Amino acid sequence: MAELSASTGPGVMDTRAQYMAMIRRKRMYGGLMLSIFTLLMVSGFILADERNAGGFWDGILNIFDFPSEVVSEAWSKIDLLPGHLVTFFPALVETINIAAVSSLLGAAVGMVLSLLSTRGLARFPRLIPLFRRIMDIMRAIPEIVIALVLIFILGGGPVPAMIAIAFHTAGALGKLFSEVNENADLKPVEGLQSVGASWAQRMWLGVIPQVAPNYLSYALLRFEINIRASAILGFVGAGGIGYELKNAMSWGQGKFDEAAAIFILLFLSIVFFDQLSSHFRNRLTSGGPA
């Protein structure tokens, strides 16, 4: 026993020393990254404060002035609120339609791109990096930038917003779908290939049934995000309730009751679809009640 402990003792000590050295390196790197992050955050804040029109510290004292004006004016015209809700409801429906169509188009394109960029499933394995870079580009460009370009070309309306959101959605869902595809069982695909099935048939019959619940879960989550995005794009002339909100806010005092009604409609719609999609996502992923 003495010989055994003597022979293993130095090895254990070396392992312990290496482990402690690794822990010290990780702590040093962590502290260095935290210091760099803090430095960047402070320097960025100072630069932003210098370029801000009124200065951050001067303006923060008045941060609640504008919301209080909106609430006070809306409260003084509370009797007009039901009529405003009815008036702006069609614009809300248009916003939801933009989000729904763009989600469907984006999910369809994202599904194809994900299958083309997944190892073991891709139709053209050598082009996997190309399809992945395409999805990176689609995710990297913000919807508002695409919408502004399309509005300049096509004019204002819901079509530029739909294309912009669908473009970004395809890149985002394509990335998520490809990660789901990597966990798919390849045995059904190999079985279909052995009987002469085409690539599209192998994907549709061998892969999609396995990954459909996760596909739908991610698509529903993206639909919630697209409702918010379509409302935001209304501010740049893409139609929907965001356009009505921009008009109400631009007029200043006298229109804040309309702005309050639009805020209420947006809040209720987002809460409704959040609860609805959460319910279906839980049913799809776990098979149980929400």
PADORO-905091 format. One record per residue (C-alpha): residue in one letter; x, y, z. Coordinates in steps of 0.1 Angstrom, whole numbers, plus 5000, padded with zeros to 4 digits. Layout:
N
AXYZ ...
//
This chain:
290
M500050005000 A502850235008 E504450164975 L501150224957 S500550564973 A504150664967 S503850584930 T500450754926 G501151054948 P503251264924 G500751204896 V497851314917 M499751624927 D500651704891 T497051674881 R495851894909 A498552154900 Q497452154863 Y493752184873 M494452484896 A496552644869 M493652594844 I491252754870 R493553054874 R493853104836 K490053094833 R489653344861 M492253564845 Y490553544811 G487153604827 G488453904846 L490154044814 M486954004794 L484854164821 S487354464822 I487154504785 F483354484785 T483154744813 L485654974795 L483654954762 M480355014780 V481655314799 S483355464768 G480355404746 F478055564772 I480355874774 L480455904736 A476655864733 D476156124761 E478456374744 R476556334711 N473156334726 A471256664719 G470356754755 G472656524775 F471556204792 W471756334827 D469756644819 G467056454800 I466656164824 L464956394849 N462156454823 I461756084813 F458256064826 D456956394813 F455856264779 P454055944792 S452256154818 E451056384791 V449756094770 V447955934800 S446456264812 E445156354778 A443856004772 W442156004806 S440456334799 K438956184767 I438255844781 D434755854766 L436255844731 L438355534738 P435855274726 G435355454693 H439155484688 L439555104694 V436955034667 T438555284644 F442055144646 F441054774648 P441354734609 A444854864611 L445654604637 V444254334615 E446454454587 T449554434610 I448654084620 N448153984584 I451554124575 A453053914603 A451153604594 V452053604557 S455653694563 S455953414589 L454553164565 L456853274536 G459853294559 A459252954574 A458852794540 V462152944527 G463852884560 M462852514559 V464352464524 L467552654533 S467852444565 L467652114547 L470152234521 S472652344549 T472452034572 R475151774570 G473851434560 L470651574545 A471951844520 R471151794483 F474551954475 P476951884503 R479752104488 L477352404489 I476552374526 P478852674535 L477252884508 F473652824521 R474752894557 R476353224547 I473153314528 M471253264561 D473753464580 I473253754556 M469553734558 R469753744596 A472254024597 I470254284577 P467654444600 E464054444587 I463854814588 V466754854564 I465154614539 A461854794543 L463255134537 V464955014505 L461754844493 I459655144501 F461955354480 I461555114451 L457954984455 G456355274474 G454655264509 G452354994519 P452254654535 V454054464507 P457554604515 A456954524552 M455954174543 I458954104521 A461354264546 I460054054576 A459853734555 F463553784544 H464753824579 T462453544592 A463853294566 G467353354578 A466453324615 L464253024612 G466652854587 K469352864614 L466952724641 F465552454617 S469052344607 E469852274643 V466652074647 N467551874615 E470851764629 N469051564656 A466851384630 D467151004627 L468750924593 K467450564591 P464150654574 V466050874549 E468450584541 G465450344538 L463750574513 Q466950624494 S467350244491 V464050224473 G464850504448 A463150804465 S464151144453 W465851404476 A462551594480 Q460651274488 R463351174513 M463051504531 W459251524530 L458651174541 G461751084562 V462751414579 I459751654581 P457551414601 Q460351394628 V461051764630 A457551914623 P456651974660 N459852174666 Y459452354633 L455952464643 S457152564678 Y459852794664 A457552934637 L454953034663 L457553204684 R458753394653 F455153494646 E455053674679 I458253854670 N456953944636 I453854114650 R456054354669 A458354394638 S455354474615 A454154734640 I457554904641 L457854904603 G454655104602 F456655404614 V458655414581 G455455404560 A454955024557 G451255044567 G449454874596 I448855004630 G452355134633 Y451655394606 E448555504625 L450555534657 K453155744639 N450455984627 A448956004662 M452256074678 S453356324652 W450356554657 G451456604693 Q448856714719 G445356664708 K445956314694 F447356144724 D444055974731 E444355804698 A447855694706 A446755554739 A444055344721 I446655214696 F448955124725 I446154934742 L445354744709 L448954644705 F449354534740 L446154324740 S447054164706 I450654074717 V449453924750 F446753724732 F449053574706 D451753524732 Q449453314753 L447953134722 S451353044707 S452752944741 H449752704745 F450352544711 R454152524716 N453652344748 R451252104732 L453552044703 T456751994722 S455451804753 G452151674742 G450551794774 P448352084784 A449852434785 
//
